[in-house]
């Protein structure tokens, strides 16, 4: 039996909110169930473990992030703007209710030294998405240097996200200027 979409949304909303504000390990599954207003049987019908629920919440967040990034890239007027659109997307995503929290992927990765397969796949997929999209956007600008530039930009993006923990960080502008220097 599958879970109703509205029930699944409530469950994923509760999981994302609690895991990102309290931490995954510090949040008992009962707290997620209470916040979502669903039973344990309903949860386990859709997700066989806490990690599967974390993976589903992250996968949904990843899809939302990619849509925001696509919109930012579509507004860019040239190749350079499309590459730097990742920083516009970071700001736009941060302005959303769920995006205002720091990077859920970095948070999950920091809590799991050896993530279970379903969670490791989502974490690896998010990094792969960043790497692949940055490389594709860099190719028109730097040609065969695109892979190296993508790795450098991945580090800059990750650093900008991590800085949000330190001071609430308005580091996106700084990260964008570092990225622009790397492109040049």
N, C-alpha and C positions, 0 to 999 in steps of 0.2 A: 504494500500500500504506500502510495506517495504522499508527501506532505502538501497541504494546500499552499498556494503561493503567498497568501496573506500571513499565514502562520510561519512560513519559512522566512519571510521578510522581518516579522517581529523577532524571531529567534536570532537571525543574523544581525539585526540592529542592536539587540541587547548584547550579543556576544561582542560585537565590534566596540561598542561603547565601554563595556566593563573591562574587556581585555586591554583596551588602549589606555584607560584611565587608572586601572588598578594593577595591571600586569596579568599575564596569562596564568602563571603559576599561583599567584595570590588570589585569583578569582575562582571560587568553587563553582562547579557546574550548577549547583542548586541556586546560586545567585543569578545566573543567566536565566534559568527556568523561571524564577520568581519575577525577574524584570520583564521577561517576554510573556509571562502569563500562560505558559504551556506546561504540559506534563512531561515527565521523564520518558514515558513511553513514546510520546510524540517526537521528542528530540531524537531518541535512539532509532526511531523508524527511518529518519533521514540521515543521521550521522552516528556511526558506530562508536565514536570516541570523541573526547574533548579536542584532540588534535585534528580530527576530521572537521569538526565545527570551526576551529580556528582557520583551517585551510580554506573552507568554504567562504568564511567572512573575508579572508584576504583575497581570494579569487574574485569575489564581487567588487572589492575595493580596487583591485587591479583593473578590472573592466571600466569602472568609473573614471579612474585616473587616465587610462588610454583615451577615453572619449574627450576628456578635458584637454589632453595633449593634442589630439587630432584637431580640435576646434582652434587651439592656439596656433598650430602650424598652418591651418587653412587661412587664418587672418594675415599671415606673413606675406610680404610682397616680393621677397626674393629668397634665394637659397640660404644666404646667411641668416636671415630672419627665421626661416624654417628650422634651422639648426638651433638657434638661440631660443626658439619658441618653448623649449623644455622649461626655461626659467619663467616665461610668462605663464605656462601651465602650472608650475609650482605655486605661483602666487594665486592664480585662479582657483586651484584646488584647495589651497589653504583657506580661501574665503568661504568655502562650503562648510556646512555644519560638521560633517565627518572629517573633512580635510583639515580642519583647524588643529587637530591633534598632530603630533609629530609623526614621522614615518612608521606606520604599522609594520612594515616589512623589516625595517632595522630593529624595531622592538621585538618582534617575534624571533628574528635570528639571534638576537642577544640573549634570549631566554632559553634557547635550545642549542646546546653545543653539538648535539647529535640528533637532529630533528628526525622524527618518524617519516617514512617514505612519502605519505600523502602531503605532509607539510613541507618537506624538503623540495618536493616537486613544484609547489606553488612559489616558494622562495626563490628557487633556481629560475623558474619561469619569469618572475618579475625582473630579476637581474638580466636575464637573457633578452627580455623585451627592451629594457633600457639600452643595452649594448647594441642590439641589432638596429633599433630605430636611430640611435645616435650615429652609428656607422653609415646607415643609408642616407641620412641627412648630411653627413660630412663628405660623402663621395663627390658630389658636384663641386665642392669647394676645394678639396685637397687631394682628390684622386686616390692614389695608392697609399697615402698617409692616413686614410680614413679610419682604419682599424686602430692605429695608435692614438689618433685624436679622440676617437670614441672612448677608449680606455681612460684617457685624461679627463674627458668630460664626465664620465661615470664617477670618477673620484670627486670632481668638483660638485656634482649634483648630490652625491652622498654626503659630502662635507657640509653643504648648505642645509641639508635635512638634519644632520646631527647638531648643527649649531642652534637649531630651534630648541634643543634641550638645555643649552647653556644659558641663553639669555632671552629666549622667546624669539630670537634672531630675526632680524630684517636682513639676513645675509644673502638674500636672493640677488640683490643689486650688486653686491661684492662678487658673488659667484658668477654672475653674468659678465662682469668686467674681466674676471680671470679667464672665463671661457673665450671672450672676444680676443684677449691677448693670445691665447693658445691657437685660435683660428688664424690670427695674423702671423 
